[in-house]
Amino acid sequence: MIPAPTPALTSFTVLVTRPADQNTALCERIEAMGGAAIPLPAVVIEPLVEPVLVSTDPRAGAHAHDVVIFVSQNAVLHGLKAVSLTAATRVAAIGKSTAAALAAAGIQPAIVPEKGFTSEALLDHADLQSGPSVRVLIVRGGAGRGILEDTLAARGFEVECLEVYRRVAPQLPAGATAGVEARWTETGIDMVTLTSGEILHNLNAMLTDQG
């Protein structure tokens, strides 16, 4: 008799630090693969009541954009209502998850990386190599990486950025991390997920000396 295969994450414990409203799918996937998921949100996504338009290109202005780039699912969630899309607008997504969020909102993105979900992967797309007189709007959170904006500007695109949310550290009650630290000490945690620089910084601040 062929023995049943052992799930890939059996006896594996993972600390999941994504925002509270976005960690469910990852926790469920870890547990479906035999692991134990410990949620400890280390960042909170706050929508900006008034989106902030940032322009570093003197040619940019209050006009329609040829390409609108969404850099995350949060950008779709909080930014879609703040942008103007016409039949001629080409919509870009930084990865397949962001593309799926757009599709769920009834928008089919025209530019999506074939592989990966980073600024570098999107910049490899054939449609973003050269853009004289092409007006681009990047929908993003505040204090994001500047590589997408800087590279597109260097390639000749007219670039503006619309900041529609910000990432902040969670306000936790005293002792909120004690249970996690105790488990880490007693039984161990095999992996910590860190999906942004802010999460790494916040987690470090949240833990005590024991952590």
C-alpha positions in Angstrom: 0.0 0.0 0.0 1.3 3.4 -0.9 1.4 5.6 2.3 -0.5 8.9 2.2 1.8 11.8 1.5 2.8 14.0 4.4 1.7 17.6 3.9 4.6 19.9 3.1 4.4 22.0 6.2 3.7 19.3 8.8 5.1 20.3 12.2 6.0 23.7 10.7 5.0 26.9 12.6 4.7 30.2 10.7 4.2 33.7 12.2 2.0 35.7 9.8 2.5 39.4 10.1 0.2 40.7 7.3 -2.6 43.2 8.1 -5.5 41.6 10.1 -7.9 41.9 7.3 -5.5 40.4 4.8 -3.9 37.4 6.6 -6.8 34.9 6.5 -6.0 33.4 3.1 -2.4 32.9 3.9 -3.2 31.4 7.4 -5.7 29.0 5.8 -3.2 28.0 3.1 -0.5 27.2 5.7 -2.9 25.1 7.7 -4.1 23.3 4.6 -0.5 22.3 4.0 -0.2 20.8 7.5 1.4 23.8 9.2 0.4 26.0 12.2 -0.3 29.6 11.5 0.1 32.3 14.2 -1.4 35.6 13.2 0.3 38.7 14.6 -0.5 41.7 12.4 2.4 44.1 12.3 0.9 46.8 10.1 -2.4 48.6 9.6 -3.5 50.0 6.3 -5.3 53.3 6.7 -7.1 54.9 3.7 -6.4 58.6 3.1 -9.6 60.7 3.3 -8.1 63.0 0.8 -5.8 61.3 -1.7 -2.5 63.1 -2.3 -1.3 63.8 -5.8 2.5 63.9 -6.1 4.2 65.1 -9.3 7.9 65.4 -10.0 7.4 66.0 -13.8 6.9 69.6 -14.8 5.0 68.4 -17.9 2.3 66.6 -15.8 -0.9 68.3 -14.9 -4.6 67.9 -14.4 -5.4 65.9 -17.4 -6.4 62.4 -18.3 -3.7 59.7 -18.0 -2.8 57.2 -20.7 -1.7 54.5 -18.2 -2.9 54.0 -14.6 -0.8 51.7 -12.5 -2.1 50.0 -9.4 0.8 48.8 -7.2 -1.2 46.6 -4.8 -4.6 45.3 -3.9 -4.8 48.1 -1.3 -4.3 50.6 -4.1 -7.2 49.1 -5.9 -9.4 49.0 -2.8 -8.7 52.6 -1.8 -7.8 54.2 -5.1 -10.2 53.0 -7.7 -12.8 55.5 -6.7 -10.3 58.4 -6.8 -9.1 57.9 -10.4 -10.7 58.6 -13.8 -10.6 55.8 -16.3 -11.7 56.3 -19.9 -12.1 53.8 -22.7 -8.6 54.7 -23.9 -6.9 54.3 -20.5 -4.6 51.3 -20.2 -4.6 49.9 -16.7 -1.6 48.1 -15.3 -1.3 45.8 -12.2 1.9 45.1 -10.4 1.1 41.4 -10.2 -1.6 38.7 -10.6 -3.3 39.4 -7.2 -3.7 43.0 -8.0 -5.0 42.1 -11.4 -7.5 39.8 -9.8 -8.6 42.7 -7.5 -9.1 44.9 -10.5 -11.0 42.1 -12.4 -13.3 41.7 -9.4 -14.1 45.4 -9.7 -15.0 44.9 -13.4 -11.7 46.2 -14.8 -9.4 44.0 -17.0 -5.8 45.3 -16.7 -3.9 45.5 -20.0 -0.4 45.4 -18.5 0.5 42.6 -16.0 3.9 41.0 -15.5 4.1 37.5 -16.8 6.1 36.5 -13.7 6.6 38.1 -10.3 4.8 40.9 -8.5 7.4 43.6 -7.9 8.1 47.0 -9.5 11.0 45.4 -11.3 8.8 42.7 -12.8 6.3 45.3 -14.0 9.1 47.5 -15.5 10.2 44.5 -17.6 6.9 44.6 -19.5 7.3 45.5 -23.1 4.7 48.2 -23.0 6.6 50.2 -20.3 10.0 50.4 -22.0 9.7 53.9 -23.7 7.1 56.5 -23.2 7.6 60.0 -24.8 4.4 62.0 -24.2 2.8 59.0 -22.4 1.1 60.2 -19.2 1.2 57.7 -16.3 -0.5 57.8 -12.9 0.8 55.5 -10.2 -1.8 54.7 -7.5 0.1 53.7 -4.3 0.5 54.1 -0.6 2.5 56.8 1.0 6.3 56.5 1.4 6.5 53.7 -1.1 9.5 52.6 -3.1 10.5 55.1 -5.8 12.0 52.7 -8.3 8.8 52.5 -10.4 8.3 56.3 -10.6 12.0 57.1 -11.2 12.6 54.4 -13.8 9.5 55.4 -15.8 10.5 59.0 -15.7 14.0 58.1 -16.9 12.3 56.3 -19.9 10.5 59.4 -20.9 7.1 58.9 -19.4 5.2 61.8 -17.7 4.7 60.4 -14.2 2.4 61.4 -11.4 1.7 59.5 -8.2 -1.6 59.3 -6.3 -1.2 58.3 -2.6 -4.4 56.8 -1.4 -3.4 54.9 1.8 -0.7 54.8 4.4 0.9 52.0 6.5 1.0 52.5 10.2 2.1 50.5 13.2 -0.7 48.7 15.1 -1.7 50.0 18.5 -1.5 46.9 20.6 -2.5 46.6 24.3 0.2 45.9 26.8 1.3 42.3 26.8 -0.3 41.6 23.4 2.9 39.8 22.1 3.5 37.9 25.3 1.7 34.8 24.1 3.6 34.7 20.8 7.0 35.2 22.5 6.2 32.5 25.1 5.4 30.0 22.3 8.4 31.1 20.4 10.6 30.3 23.4 8.9 27.1 24.4 8.0 25.3 21.1 9.7 27.5 18.5 8.5 29.3 15.4 10.0 28.0 12.2 9.3 31.0 9.9 8.3 34.6 10.1 6.7 36.2 7.1 7.8 39.7 6.2 6.2 41.2 3.1 7.4 44.8 3.5 10.1 46.9 5.1 7.4 48.5 7.4 6.4 45.2 8.7 10.0 44.3 9.6 10.4 47.6 11.4 7.1 47.4 13.2 7.6 43.8 14.3 11.0 44.6 15.8 9.4 47.5 17.8 6.5 45.3 18.9 8.6 42.5 20.4 10.2 42.8 23.8 13.8 41.9 24.6 12.7 38.2 24.9 11.3 38.4 21.4 
